[in-house]
């Protein structure tokens, strides 16, 4: 059974920068926007847990091919009912990101909805999650949606362990090391991206690749790696080394970086503004992933 996913339809064609400009003869569905568009939340489906509870999965589509949006938690970024908590991101990378976070509801949830509402670029969108049978998913559905195609029987999510504290302090502009230890069962077999239905890469006027521009038929590179995301926080965060999961790992020829024998991976982060940040690490094998969060309190340099 496959979860409905009408948002995954790719766009291609004229490149725009916010304002609507329709080239002569260009169909509306072929427009691309670098900026100025909103973020659309997406309900990905639900799964049944062994204890009788249910897990709801969500992702999003940032309609922009370049602009990254910060939508703080609150009236413009909220999950209802509020008692379920607010596990969603407040920072949104370009394009489509599937099965990005989850939340649990009790066994007696019944026919109630879980609603994720986002307001950005002057538009308000809500994704409604429910236990309708058509939305039931399993590891195969998740793998095939995240990877573009493919599934490996018996595959288990990777493991991830943070070396150090989950709550830390840093200074603006001061590099800090983030070290995790990741592991996997060796399934699926690692490989670079390949066998794509369309291996072209769209670029903008400067020659920079557009994030996932019109090429969602390409499969994700397989193999164990870790990806860091700015999950929440008021200012820019840079990671070194870094790749954007779900986008960069679909580029032709991409392969996971070589992993140390002990599974340790160190990434350097640097913050551009003071405030409270949540950084999320994703141990990923290309099909399934396991998240881990680190909270930073960032202050200005003395």
N, C-alpha and C positions, 0 to 999 in steps of 0.2 A: 504494500500500500504506500502511495506517495502522498506527501503533504501538499496541498495547494500552494502555489508560489507564483502568483501573477506578477510580482514585482521583479522577477529575475529577467524579464525581457530586456535584452541589451539595446542600447541606442548607438547610432553611428551617424556620421555626416558632418554638417557644418558646425564649426566651433564658435561658441558665443561667449561673451564675458558679461553676463548679467542681463542686459536689455534684450528683449525679443527682437530678433532681426531675421526675417525669413527670406533666404535667397530665392531668386526666381526659379520656379520649378521644383524646389526642395520640399518634399513632404514633411509635415509637422513632426511625424514620429522620428525623423532623422536628425533632429536638432540636438546639439550637445551644449551644455552650459558649464563653464569653468567655475562660475560663482553666482551668487544671488538666489539660489534655489533653496528649498526647505529639506528637512529630514523627515522621512516617513517611517514610523515604527512598523514592525512586522511580527505577527504571531506565527511561529514556525510549526507548532504542534505540541502534543502532550504525550507523556509516557507514564505507564503504570509502575509504581515501585513495589518492592516485595512486602513492605509493611502496610500496603493498602493505600498509601498516599499517592499523589500524582505530581509529576514535574512538568511545568509549563516552560516552553522555550520561546525566546524572542530574539530578533535581530533587527536590522534597520537598512534602509536605503537612503544614503545621502545623495540627493539628485545631482550634486555638483561633481565635476570631474577633477577639480583642484581644491576648492575651498573646504577647509575643515572648520566645523562649527562647535562652539562651546555653549551648551544649554544647561545652566545650573539646575540642580534639583529644586523642585518647588512647583508653582502653578504652571510653569511652562514645560516641566519634565516630571511627570508624576505617574505612579502606579497606584491603582485603586482596585480593591479596598486597601487603605493605607496600612492596615495591620499586617499585611503580607511583607512589609518592609519595602525598601527602595534599592534593589540591587543593580539597577540599570546604570549605564555610563552617562556622563555629562559631556563627554568629548566625542565628536563624531568624525571619523575619517571618511574620505571620499568613497562613494559608490556603495555596493551591496556587501553586507557582512551578515552571514547566516548563523543561526544557532549560537549567538554571541554570549548570552547569559540565560540563566534559568531561575525559577523560584518554585517552591513546593506549596501545594495546597493539601489540606487533610482529606482523609478517605471519605468523609461525609460532605464534600464540597458541593455535590449535586449539579444543578444546571446554572449556577451563577457564573458570571463573566469575570475575568481579570482584564482590566483595561490599562494600557500604556498610552499616555497622551503626550505629544510633543508639539510645541508651538515654536516656529522659527520662520524667518523670512516672510512674516505676515500671514502664515498659514497654520492652522491647527489640524493635526491628524491624530487619530486614535486607532490602535490595534486592539481588537477584542479577542481574548482567548477563552475557549470553552472546551468542555469535555465531549464535544460532538464526535462520534466515532470516525468521521472522515478525517479528523485531525490527529488521530493516533499515529505515533511514529516509534521507531526502534533504532538501534545502532546502524542498521543497514540504510535506512532513510537518511539519518543524519550524515553518515559517511558519503553517500551519493550526492547529497545536496552541498556539502562542504567541499568535496573534492572535484565536483563537476561530473564525475562518473566513477564507478568502481566500488567494490566492497570486498573485504576479506573475511571469510568465516573465522570465528574465534578471536578476532582482534579485540584487544582490551585497551582502554585509554592509557596513555603514558603516565608515569609517576613523576612528581616534582617535589623537591624539598628545598626550602630556602635556607641558605647558610647565613645566619645572623638573625636579627630581630625583625619582627613584622611592623614595628613602629619606630621610626628613625627621625633624626633631625639633619638639616642641611642648610647651607647658605646659598643665596642666589649666585649663580655662575661658578659654584664650586663643584667640580666633578666628584661623584660618589660611585663606588663600585657596588653592583648588584650581582651576587653569585648564587646560582641554583645548581642543584644536582638533579638531572633528569634521567629517566630510564624507560625502557619499553620492552615488549615481548618479541620484537623482531618482525612483527606483522603490522602492516604490509611490507613487502620487499622494497627497500629504497630504490628510487629512480628519479631522474630529472624529468621535468615536464617534457612531454612528447606526444606524438600521436594526435595532435590537436586537429580539430576540424578546420581551423583557420589559424595559422601561426603568424599573421601580420600583427605589427604593433603600430597603433596610431600615435602620432606625436603632435604637439602644438607647434606654433610658429618658431619657437626657440629650439625645437628638436627634442624637448623633454617628453618622455612617454606619458601618455594620459592613463590615469589609473583605470585599468580594466575596460578601456574604451571599446565597447561593442564586441568583445571577444570572450563572452562568458562560456563559449563552447570549449575553451582550453581547460585541460585538466590540471590539477594541483600536483606539484612535485611531491613525491612520497619519501618518507624517512624522518627520523627523529630530529627535532630542533626545538628551540624556544623562541618565542616572539614576545616582545615587550610592547605594551600599549599605555598611552596616557589615558587612564580610565576616567579620572576626575581631576580637576585642578584649574586654577584661575589663569595660569600663564603657560608659555611654551615649555616643552620638555624635549631635549634631544637625547638620543640613545646612540651609542657606538660600541659594537656594530649594531645594525638594525635592519630589519625588513618588515614590510607591512603584510601581515598574514592575510591570505585571501586575495591579495592583489599581486605583490611582487613574486610570490611563489607560483604564479600562473604564467609568468613570462617564459618564453621558449628557452630551454637550456638551463633554467634555474635548478639548483640542487642544494640540499641542506648543507651547511658548513660542516667540515670534519669535526667530529665529537671526540673529546678527550676520553681516555680509557676509563676514568672514574666518573664520567658523565657530568663533570663540572663545566659550567658555562658562565663566564663573567662578562657583564655588560656595564658600560659606564653611562651614567645619567647626569644631566645637568639641567637646572631649573632657571627659567628666565624671569620669574617674578615671585614675590613672597606669597605665602598662603598654605593651605592644606591640600595635599595631593594624594591620590590613590593611583599607584602604578600596578598594572596587571601583567603577570607573566603567564604565557600559555605554552605548556609542554605539548607539542603537537607531532603526530606521526603522519599528517596529511589527510587522515580520515577522522580521527577523534582527537580530543584535546582535554587537558586538565588545567584549570586556572589556579593562580595563586596571587594574592594581593599584598602589597607593601604600602603602608601609609607614611608619608613624609610631612613633617612640619618644616616649612622653608622660611627662613628669615633673611633680611638684608645683611650684607657684609658690614662689620663694625667700622 
